Amino acid sequence: MLGGLRVDTTTVGFAVAIPLLLAPWFNDVLFAQQVNAVYLSAMWLLILLPELSSVQFIMEYDVRRPNRLYTDYLKHPKEVAGMLWQGYKLPVIAALVLLAVLCYVGVSIFGRTVAGAQSFGWLAAIGLSLVGAALTFLAIRGTLRHRPLNPSTVAYCGDCLLNSLALNSIYNVAYALYSLKNERSAAELFGDMPEADMQRLVLEQAGIPVHSPELPSLHQQIANHSHTRPLNIVIIVEESLGAQFVGNLGGQDLTPNLDKLSQEGWNFRRAYATGTRSVRGLEALVCGFPPSASDAVLRLSGAQQNFFTLAQGLKSLNYRSHFIYGGEAHFDNMKGFFMGNGFDELHERAQFKDPAFVGTWGASDEDMFSKVHEVLSQANDTPTLCLAFSVSNHSPWEYPTGRITPEGEPASVQNTVRYADWAIGQFFERAKQQDYWENTVFLVAADHDARVGGADAIPLRHFHIPALILGGSIAARQDDRIISQIDLPVTLLSLADASIVHPMIGQDLTKRQTVSRAIMQYGENFGYLHNDLLTVLEPGKKHRQFTYAAPADYQTVDTRQQALDIAKAYALWPTYMYDTRSYTIPHTHDVQNSYSHSFSVAAE
């Protein structure tokens, strides 16, 4: 109810902002009153219409309140009107009658004019306008906290419908339309190719046969490792920890703890991020989804439910999934996306008891690790997926005192990296002494590098990140294959003995034969690195290909058609899978079992 009140206040703030700011100047002008009466009555109708449609919309589509789909159907008024009248006469008549009554009430309230209304001097008008501006700003922002209100703010469980009930329908529709700015067509940027060729090229790279035209990449992964029970999976996402800071990857000598751990686990020396934003790293590490021309799927309206995540896929093995974040989880819509796509529990700043340190971005890395330890300690025999996202390595470079010896300016990226590394070291020293160490596979990987830039079309040295897998069952190994973030979740499944049906196209790196490749998005440019060949696709320009030698040696080469075709297929594939809502899994155990059976028969 409190969440709903906040959303309603925001909606009202948007509706009355302009009249409230103008009222002190035109309060006594009869024509302005008449315009205002029409405007407010129209706003009243605009709020009512989707609200009165909500119950039937939910019953018809079994999803959240009216959303983007609501406006898509308005493009076909004749067909929709015919469908509603033929199939839903009683609800339509009832809604129209109620709408007419409420419109009458609204016009009675908002449609009045007042002759001889009070006028204000210019000083009073300025003062009242400033007060009105402050009130509407607070109402629209919806909170005094670090991040403004969005649908994730009022999400509280894993059921998308329940989370949407705190919203009102006009807000949900408007937010879905606003989110369209994050969607772009890869075909418009890079040119199109036949769907069959695109699917064939991408799935061949992943070693996946096409079993279902509706869900092209859906397949069953059989784990390469076996255990008495599936192991816990912990994904530790380190904010902005690029290879440039990591000693064992040729970077600055700022990570002694990570360097030491790299000798104890499976260390990937040539791992590449898919993008330059946290949401890009999260979509790759948690969903196995490659970068697209659009924004990351966490922020796209069409991916807020029934979009594959590890949490969704592991439910078939009775995993319990946790998202741990020291800040406000509605930032970048993380909370809504993860809770709507399989995660069971959320642990954000508000749930951290007595944190050791809280900065601008939230509780410190050591507090995040303490929560990871708590979750794993309480899991007992329940297989657990834990996604932990750090916040400390971010401007304004805040961290608790007494943990490291700062060098130079204390508030610097170098010292924050030192603190992040200290927290990693402290956690793993503790974890090795716990019972859960032998039953858990840990991944430590960066979401992206810090301050990615440069004149290169794809600055590869700034996509180079650490990726390290640890745990009681993990043997020490240095791996020099070129890999992508999207390969890591697939590999974790194999190491944890978690055989599931999923649509991910990453490679299981436990297998000997893999394609040494990475894919990445930089602004509007798309990059495909295969061995030493980098293919770059740029909007409105001819493709370019280079031979690449780290850290920044690019030599232009003549077109190699096969690499160009594969790069283009990878660039187009995410858009297709999102637009067709194909990146998902069957939603019932019976259907999943039938898919598993068909995959087994095909394999035989």
MIMAR-355273 format. One record per residue: residue in three letters; x, y, z of N, C-alpha, C in turn. Coordinates in steps of 0.2 Angstrom, whole numbers, plus 5000, padded with zeros to 4 digits. Layout:
BEGIN
ALAXYZXYZXYZ ...
REM end
This chain:
BEGIN
MET500449945000500050005000500450065000 LEU501050065004501450125004501850134997 GLY502050074994502350084988501850114983 GLY501250084983500650114978500550184979 LEU500550204986500450284987501050324984 ARG501650294984502250334981502150334974 VAL501950284971501850284963501250324961 ASP500750324965500150374964500350444964 THR500750454969500950524971501450554965 THR501850504962502250524956501750534950 THR501250494949500850504944500450574944 VAL500250584950499850654951500350704950 GLY500950704952501450754951501550764943 PHE501650714939501750724932501050764929 ALA500450744932499850764929499750844930 VAL499950864936499750934939500350974938 ALA500950954936501550994936501451064932 ILE501251054926501151124922500651164925 PRO500051144926499551194929499751224936 LEU500151184940500351204946500851264946 LEU501251254941501751304940501451374937 LEU500951364932500651424929500151454933 ALA499851414938499251444942499351514945 PRO499951524948500051594951500051654946 TRP500151634940500151694935499551704931 PHE499151644931498551654927497851634931 ASN497951634937497351614941496751644940 ASP496751714938496151754938495951764930 VAL496351724926496151724919495651674917 LEU495051694915494451644914494651594909 PHE494951614903495151574898495651524900 ALA496151544904496651494907496351444911 GLN495851464915495451414919495051364915 GLN494851384909494451344905494951284902 VAL495551314899496051264897496251214902 ASN496351244908496551204914496051144915 ALA495351164915494851124916494851064911 VAL494951084905494951024899495550984900 TYR496151014902496750974903496750924909 LEU496450954915496450904920495950854919 SER495350864916494850814914495150764909 ALA495550784905495950734900496350694904 MET496750724909497250684913496850634917 TRP496250654920495850604923495650544919 LEU495450564913495250504908495850464907 LEU496350494906496950454904497150404909 ILE497150424915497250384921496750324922 LEU496150344921495550294922495550244917 LEU495650254910495550214905496050144906 PRO496650154907497050094908496950054914 GLU496750094919496550064926495950024925 LEU495450044922494850004921494949944917 SER495449944913495649894908496049834912 SER496349854918496849814921496549744922 VAL496049734925495749664927495749624921 GLN495449644916495349604910495949594907 PHE496449644907497049634904497449574907 ILE497449584914497849534918497549464917 MET496849454917496549394915496649364909 GLU496749404904496849384897497549364896 TYR498049404898498749384897499149364903 ASP498849354908499149324914499849354916 VAL499849414915500549454917500349514921 ARG500849554921500749614926500249664923 ARG500149714926499649774923499749784916 PRO499349824913499449844906500149874905 ASN500449854900501149874899501249894891 ARG501849884889501949894882501449864877 LEU501249804879500849764875500149804874 TYR499949844879499349874879499349924873 THR499949964872499950014867500049984860 ASP500349924860500449884854499749874851 TYR499349854855498649834852498249894850 LEU498449954853498050014850498250034843 LYS498749994840498950014833498449974829 HIS498049934832497549894827496849894831 PRO496549964831495949974834495349934832 LYS495349924825494749884822494749814825 GLU495349774824495349704826495249704834 VAL495549744837495449744845494749754847 ALA494449804844493749824846493349764844 GLY493449724838493049674837493149614841 MET493749604843493949544848493549554855 LEU493649624857493349634864492549634864 TRP492249654858491549654858491249584857 GLN491649544853491449474852491549424858 GLY492049434862492249394867492149414874 TYR492049484875492049514882491449564882 LYS490849554880490349604880490249634887 LEU490049584891489949604898490449654901 PRO491049624902491649674905491649734901 VAL491649734894491649804891491149844892 ILE490449824893489949864894490049894901 ALA490149844906490249874913490849924914 ALA491349914910491949964910491750024907 LEU491350024902491150084899490650124903 VAL490150094906489750124911490050154917 LEU490550114920490950144925491350204923 LEU491650194917492050254914491650314914 ALA491050304911490650364910490450404917 VAL490250354922490150384928490750424931 LEU491350394931491950424934492150484930 CYS492050484923492150544920491750604922 TYR491050584923490650634925490850664932 VAL491050624936491350644943491950684942 GLY492350664937492950704936492850774933 VAL492450774928492250844925491950884930 SER491450854935491150894940491650934945 ILE492250894946492750914951493250964947 PHE493450944941494050984938493751034933 GLY493151024931492851064925492651134927 ARG492651154933492351214936492851274934 THR492551334933492951394933492651444938 VAL493051494940492851534945492951604943 ALA492451644942492451714940492751754946 GLY493151804944493451844949493851814954 ALA494251764951494751724956495351774958 GLN495651754963496151794966496751804961 SER497051864960497651874956498251884961 PHE498851874959499451874963499951924960 GLY500251964964500852004961501451964959 TRP501851994955502451954953502851924958 LEU502951954964503351924969503051864972 ALA502451874973502051814976501951754971 ALA501951774964501851724959502551684959 ILE503051724959503751684959503851644965 GLY503651664971503651624977503251564976 LEU502651574974502151514974502451464968 SER502651484963502951444957503551404960 LEU503951434964504551394966504351344971 VAL503851364975503551304980503251254976 GLY502851274971502551224966503051174963 ALA503551204960504151174957504451124962 ALA504551144968504851094973504451034975 LEU503751054975503251004977503250944971 THR503150974965503050924960503750884959 PHE504350914960504950884959504950824964 LEU504850834970504850784975504350734974 ALA503750754971503150704970503450654964 ILE503650684959503850654953504450604954 ARG504950634958505550594960505350534964 GLY504850544969504550484973504950464979 THR505550494980505950474985506550524987 LEU506750534993507350574994507950534994 ARG507950464993508550424993508950434986 HIS509450404986509950414981509750404974 ARG509250354973508950344966508250364966 PRO508050394960507250404960506850344959 LEU506250354960505750294960505750264953 ASN505750204952505550164946505150104948 PRO504950054944504550004946504949954950 SER505549954950505949904954505949924961 THR505749994963505750014969505249984974 VAL504649964971504149934974504049864973 ALA504549834970504549764969504749724976 TYR504449674978504549644984504549564984 CYS504449534978504449464978504549444971 GLY504549374970504749344963504149344958 ASP503549364960502949364956502849434953 CYS502949434946502849494942502249524943 LEU501649484944501049514944500949554951 LEU501149514956501149544963501549614963 ASN502149614960502549674960502249734957 SER501849714951501549764947500949794951 LEU500649764956500049784959500149854962 ALA500749864965500849924968500949984964 LEU501049974957501050024952500250044950 ASN500150094947499550104943499650094936 SER499150084932499250064926499450114921 ILE499250174922499550224917500250234918 TYR500550224925501250234926501650174923 ASN501350114923501650054920501650064913 VAL501150084909501150094902501650144900 ALA501650204904502150264902502850244903 TYR502950204908503650184910503850134904 ALA503450084902503650044896503750084890 LEU503350134889503550174883504150214883 TYR504250234889504950274891505550224890 SER505450164891505950114891506150094884 LEU505650114879505850104872506450134869 LYS506650184873507250224871507850184871 ASN507850124875508350084876508450034871 GLU507950024866507849974861508049994855 ARG508549964851508749974845508749914840 SER508749924834508749864829509449854827 ALA509749804828510449784825510449784818 ALA509849764815509849764807509849834804 GLU509549874808509649944805510349974806 LEU510649954811511349974812511849944807 PHE511849874806512349834803512149804797 GLY511449804795511249774789510949704792 ASP510549674788510149614789510449554786 MET510249494788510449434785509949384786 PRO509849334782509349284783509349254790 GLU508749244793508649214800509049144800 ALA508849104795509149034795509949034796 ASP510249084792510949084792511249114798 MET510849164801511049194808511049134813 GLN510549104813510449044818510948994817 ARG511048974811511548924810512248944812 LEU512449004810513149024812513249034820 VAL512749064823512849064830512849004834 LEU512348954832512248894836512848844834 GLU513148854828513748814826514348834831 GLN514348894832514948914836514848884843 ALA514248884845514048854852514048784852 GLY514048754847513948674847513248654849 ILE512748694847512048684848511648664842 PRO511348604842510848594836510248624837 VAL509848644832509248674833508648624834 HIS508348624839507848574841507148604840 SER507048664841506448704841506448764838 PRO506048774832506048844829505848904834 GLU505348884838505148934843505648954848 LEU506048904850506648924855507248894852 PRO507548934848508048904843508748874847 SER508948914853509548894856509348854862 LEU508748834863508648794869508948724868 HIS509248704873509648634873509748614880 GLN509948544881510048524887510848514888 GLN511048544893511848544895511948484900 ILE512348444898512548384903513148404906 ALA513148414913513748434917514348384916 ASN514948414915515548364914515848344921 HIS515548364926515848344933515248324937 SER515348274941514848244945515048244953 HIS514548264957514548264964514048234967 THR514048224974513448184977512848224977 ARG512948294976512348334975512648394971 PRO512148434968512348494964512748544969 LEU513248574967513648624971513248694971 ASN513448724977513248794977513648834972 ILE513248884969513648924964513649004966 VAL514249034967514249094969514649134964 ILE514249194962514549234956514649304960 ILE515349314961515549384964515749424958 VAL515349484957515449524952515749594955 GLU516449604953516849654955516749714951 GLU516449774954516349834950517049864947 SER517049874941517549904937518249884938 LEU518349814940519049794941519349764935 GLY519549804930519849784924520549754925 ALA520749724920521449684920521949734921 GLN521849804919522349854920522649864927 PHE522149834932522349844939522649774942 VAL522649724938522749654941523449634939 GLY523849624944524549604943524649544939 ASN524349494940524449424937524249434929 LEU523849484928523649494921524049554917 GLY524549564920525049614917524849694919 GLY524349704924524149764926524649794931 GLN524349844934524649874940524649824946 ASP525149834950525249784956524849814962 LEU524149804961523649824966523249774969 THR523349704967522949654969523249594971 PRO523649604977524049544979523649484981 ASN523049494984522649444986522349404980 LEU522149444975521849404969522449374965 ASP523049404965523549364962523749304965 LYS523749304972523849244976523349184974 LEU522649204974522149164973522149134966 SER522449174961522449154954522949094953 GLN523349074958523749024958523448964961 GLU522848974964522548914968521848894964 GLY521648934959521048914956521148914948 TRP520548914945520548914937520548984935 ASN521149004933521249074931521249084924 PHE520749124921520749144914521149204913 ARG521649204909522049254908521849304902 ARG521449274898521149314892520449314892 ALA520149344898519349344898519149414896 TYR518649424892518449494890517749504892 ALA517549564894516949584895516549604889 THR515849594890515449614884515249684883 GLY515449724888515249794887515549834892 THR515349894893515649944897515249974903 ARG514649934904514149954909514049894914 SER513849904920513749854925513149804922 VAL512649834919512149794917512349754911 ARG512849774907513049724902513349664905 GLY513849674910514149624913513649574917 LEU513149604920512649564924512249524919 GLU512049544913511649504908512049454906 ALA512749464905513149414902513349354908 LEU513449374914513649334919513049294922 VAL512449324922511849294925511449264920 CYS511349294914510949264909511349234903 GLY511949234903512349214897512149244891 PHE511849304891511549334885512149384882 PRO512249384876512749424872512449494872 PRO512949544870512749614870512349624864 SER511949674864511549694858511549764857 ALA511249784851511249854849510849894854 SER510349864857509949894862510349904869 ASP510049924874510249924881510249854883 ALA510649844889510649774892509849764894 VAL509749694894509049674895508749684902 LEU509249704907508949724913508549784913 ARG508649824908508249884907507749884902 LEU507649824899507149824893506449794896 SER505949834894505249814896505049744895 GLY505249714889505049654887505449594890 ALA505949614894506349554898506249554905 GLN505649584907505549584915505249524918 GLN505049474913504849414916504949364910 ASN504949294912505049244907505749254903 PHE506249294905506849294902507349254906 PHE507749214902508149164906508749194910 THR508749174916509349184921509549114924 LEU510149114927510349054930509849034936 ALA509549084939509049074944508449044942 GLN508249064936507649034933507748954931 GLY508348944928508548884925508648834931 LEU508948854936509148814942508548794946 LYS507948824945507448804949507248724948 SER507348704942507248634941507648584945 LEU508148614948508648574953508548594960 ASN507948634961507848654968508348704971 TYR508648734967509148794970508748844973 ARG509048874978508748944981509248994979 SER508949044976509349104973509349164977 HIS509949194978509949264981510349314977 PHE510149374977510449434975510649474980 ILE511349484981511649524986511949584983 TYR511749644986512049704983512049754989 GLY512549794990512649834996512249904995 GLY512049914988511749984987510949974987 GLU510650014983509950014982509849974976 ALA509449914976509449874971509049894965 HIS508649944966508149964960508550004955 PHE509250024957509650054952509750014946 ASP509650044940509750004934509149954933 ASN508649954937508149904937508349834939 MET508949824943509149764944508649724948 LYS508349754953507849724958507249694954 GLY506949734950506349714946506549654942 PHE507149664938507349604933507449544937 PHE507849544942508049484945507449454949 MET507049494952506549464956506049434951 GLY505949464945505449444940505649384936 ASN506349364937506649314933506949264937 GLY506649244942506849184946507249184952 PHE507449244954507849254961507349254966 ASP507449214972507049204977507049254983 GLU507749284984507849324989508249384987 LEU508149444990508549504988508849524995 HIS509449544995509849575001510149634998 GLU509849695000510149754998510249795004 ARG510449865003510749905009510249905015 ALA509649905014509149905019509149845023 GLN509349785020509349725024510049705027 PHE510549755027511149745030511149765037 LYS511249725042511249745049511949775051 ASP511949835054512549855056513149855052 PRO513149885046513649875041514249915044 ALA514849885042515449915044515549985041 PHE515349995035515450055032514950065026 VAL514650125026514150145021514450205017 GLY514550205011514750265007514150285002 THR514350324997513850354993513450294989 TRP513750244987513450184983513250134987 GLY513350134994513050084998513550055003 ALA513349995006513749965011514349935007 SER514949935011515549915008515649845006 ASP516149825002516249755000516349705005 GLU516649725011516649675016515949665019 ASP515549705019514849695021514449655016 MET514649665010514349615005514549545006 PHE515249535007515549465008515249435015 SER515149475020514849455026514149425025 LYS513749455020513149435019513149365015 VAL513649365010513749305006513849245011 HIS514349255016514549205021513949185025 GLU513449235027512849215031512449175026 VAL512349195020511849155016512049085015 LEU512749075014513049005013513048965019 SER513148995025513148965031512448935033 GLN511948975031511248955033510948905027 ALA511248895022510948855016510948785018 ASN511348755022511348685024511448645018 ASP510948595017511048555011510648575005 THR510348635005509948665000510448694995 PRO510448674989510948704984510748774983 THR511248814982511148894983511448924977 LEU511148974974511449014969511449084972 CYS512049114972512149174975512549224970 LEU512149284969512449334965512649394969 ALA513249404970513449464974513849514970 PHE513649574971513849634966514149684971 SER514749704970515149744974515049814972 VAL515149864977515049934975515649984977 SER516149954980516650004983517050034977 ASN517249994972517650024967517350064962 HIS517150124965516750174961516850244964 SER516850294959516950364962516350374966 PRO516450404972516950454974517550414978 TRP517650344977518150304979518150314987 GLU517650284990517550284997517650205000 TYR517950205005518050135008518250145016 PRO518150095020518250105027519050115029 THR519150155034519850165035520150105039 GLY520850095039521150045043521249975040 ARG520949975034520949905030521649905026 ILE521849955023522349965018522850025020 THR523450025018523850085018523850125012 PRO523450175012523350215006524050235003 GLU524050244996524650274993524450334989 GLY524750394991524550454987523850484990 GLU523450504986522750534987522350474990 PRO522050474996521650414998521050404994 ALA520750454992520150444988520350434980 SER520650374978520850364971520650294969 VAL520550284963520350224960520850164962 GLN521550184963522050134965521950114972 ASN521850164976521750144983521050104984 THR520550114980519950084981520050014978 VAL520450004973520549934970520949894976 ARG521449924979521749894985521249874990 TYR520749914992520249894997519849834994 ALA519649834988519249784985519649724985 ASP520249724984520649664984520749634991 TRP520849684996520849665003520249625005 ALA519649655003519049615005518949545002 ILE519149544995519149474992519649424996 GLY520249454998520649405002520449385008 GLN520149435012519849415018519249365018 PHE518849375013518249335012518549255011 PHE518949255006519149185004519549155010 GLU519949185014520249155019519749125024 ARG519249165025518649145029518349085026 ALA518149085020517749035016518148965016 LYS518748965016519148905016519148865022 GLN518948905027518848865034518148845035 GLN517648855031516948835032516748775028 ASP516248745031516048685028515748695021 TYR515548755019515248755012515848765007 TRP516448775009516948775004517048714999 GLU516948655002516948594997516348594993 ASN515848624995515148614991514948674987 THR515448714986515348784982515848794977 VAL515548814971516048844966515948924965 PHE516548954966516549024966516849054960 LEU516449104957516749144952516849214954 VAL517449244953517649314954517749344947 ALA517349384945517449414938517249494939 ALA517549534935517349604934516749614930 ASP516349664931515749674926516049714920 HIS516549754921516849794915517549824918 ASP517849854914518449894916518249964918 ALA518650004921518550074923518750114918 ARG518350174916518550224912518750194905 VAL518350164902518450134895518450194890 GLY518950204886518950254881519550244876 GLY519650294872520150284867519950294860 ALA520350304856520150314849520050254845 ASP520250194848520150134844519350114843 ALA519150084838518450074837518250024842 ILE518649974844518549934850519149934854 PRO519249964859519849964864519949904868 LEU520149854865520149784868520549784874 ARG521049824875521349814882520949844888 HIS520449874886519949904891519349854892 PHE519349804888518849744889519149684892 HIS519749684893520149634897519949634904 ILE519749584907519549584914519749514917 PRO519849514924519949454928519349414928 ALA519449344928518949294929519349234932 LEU519049214938519449164942518849124945 ILE518949054944518449004948518848974953 LEU518548974959518848944965518348894968 GLY518648854973518148814977518548744979 GLY518348704983518648644986518748594980 SER518348594975518348544970518748574964 ILE518948634964519248664958520048654958 ALA520348624953521048624953521348684950 ALA521948694952522348754950522548744942 ARG522448804939522548804931522548874929 GLN523048884924523148944920522848934913 ASP522348974911522048964905522149024900 ASP522449014895522549064890522149074884 ARG521549034884521049044879520749104879 ILE520549134873520149194873519449174875 ILE519149204880518449184882518049244883 SER517349244883516949294884516549284891 GLN516349334894515949334900515349284899 ILE515049274893514449234892514649154893 ASP515349144892515549074893515549054901 LEU515549104905515649084912515049054916 PRO514449074915513949044918513848974915 VAL513948954909513848884906514348844909 THR514948864910515548834913515348814921 LEU515048864924514948854931514448794932 LEU513948794927513448734928513748674927 SER514248664923514648604922515048584928 LEU515348634931515748624937515348604943 ALA514748634943514348614949513848554948 ASP513948524943513548464942512848484941 ALA512648534938511948564937511748554930 SER511548494928511248484921510548504920 ILE510548554916509848584915509748604908 VAL509148624906508948644899508948724900 HIS509348744895509348824895509548844887 PRO509448914886509548934880510248974879 MET510748964884511349004883511748984878 ILE512149024874512549004869513249014870 GLY513449024877514149024879514448954879 GLN515048944879515448884879515548854885 ASP515548784886515748754892516448744892 LEU516848784896517548784895517848724898 THR517448684902517748614904517948564898 LYS517648584892517748544887518448564883 ARG518748514880519448534878519348574871 GLN518848554867518848594861518348654861 THR518548714861518148774861518448814856 VAL517948864854518148924849518448974854 SER519048994852519449054856519149114853 ARG518649144856518349204854518049244859 ALA517849304858517549354863517149404858 ILE516549424861516149474858515949534863 MET515949584860515849644864515549704860 GLN515249744864514849804862515249874865 TYR515349914861515749984863515350034860 GLY514950074863514550124860514050094855 GLU514050114849513650084844514050034840 ASN514750024842515149974838515049904841 PHE515149854836515149784839515749754837 GLY516049714841516749684840516649604841 TYR517049574837517049494837517849484836 LEU518149454842518849434842518849364841 HIS519149334836519249264835520049254834 ASN520349224839521049214839521349284839 ASP521749304834522049364834521749414829 LEU521149394826520749434821520149464825 LEU520149534824519649574827519249604821 THR518549584821518049614816517649664820 VAL517649724817517249784820516649804815 LEU516049804817515449824814515349894816 GLU515249944812515050014814514450034810 PRO513950074813513450094810513550144804 GLY513350134798513450174793514050174789 LYS514550124792515150124789515350054786 LYS515850044782516049984780516449944786 HIS516349884786516649844792517449854791 ARG517749834797518449844797518749774801 GLN519249754799519549694802520349704803 PHE520549684809521249694811521549634814 THR522149624814522549574818522749614824 TYR522649584830522749614836523249584840 ALA523649624843524149594848524149644854 ALA524049614860523949644866524549684868 PRO524549744871523849774873523549824868 ALA523849844863523549894858523849894851 ASP524049844849524349844842523749814837 TYR523549854833523049844828523349844821 GLN523349794817523549794810522949784805 THR522749824801522249814796522349764791 VAL521849714790521949664785521349664780 ASP521449624775520949624770520349574773 THR519749584770519149554773519249474773 ARG519049444779519049374779518249364780 GLN517949334775517249334775516949294780 GLN517249234782516949194787516849224794 ALA517349264796517349294802516849354802 LEU516849384796516349444795515649414796 ASP515449364793514849334793514649314800 ILE515149284804514949264811514849324815 ALA515249374814515249434818514549464817 LYS514349464811513649494809513049454813 ALA513149394812512649344815512649354823 TYR513149364826513249374833512849444835 ALA513049494830512749564832511949564831 LEU511649524826510949524825510549474830 TRP510949424832510549364836510249394842 PRO510549434847510249454853509549494852 THR509549534846508949574845508449534843 TYR508549484839508049434836507749394842 MET508249374847507949334852507549374857 TYR507749434858507349474862506649494859 ASP506649514853506049534850505549474849 THR505849414848505349354848505249324854 ARG505449354860505449324866505649254867 SER506149234863506349164863506949144868 TYR507149194871507749174876507449164883 THR507149104883506749084889506749004889 ILE506448974894506448904895505648884896 PRO505448824895504748804896504648814904 HIS504048834905503848854912503548804917 THR503448744914503248694919503748634918 HIS503748594924504148534924504048484919 ASP503348474918503148424913503448444906 VAL503348504904503648524897504348524897 GLN504748544903505448544903505648464902 ASN505348424906505448354905505448324898 SER504848344895504848324888505348354883 TYR505548414884506148444881506748404882 SER506848384889507448344891507448284887 HIS506848244887506848184884507048184876 SER506748234873506848244866507648264864 PHE507948294869508648314868509048244869 SER508848204874509148144875509148094869 VAL508548094866508448044860508848074855 ALA508848144854509248164848509948154849 ALA510248154855510948144857511048074855 GLU510648024857510747954855510747944848 
REM end
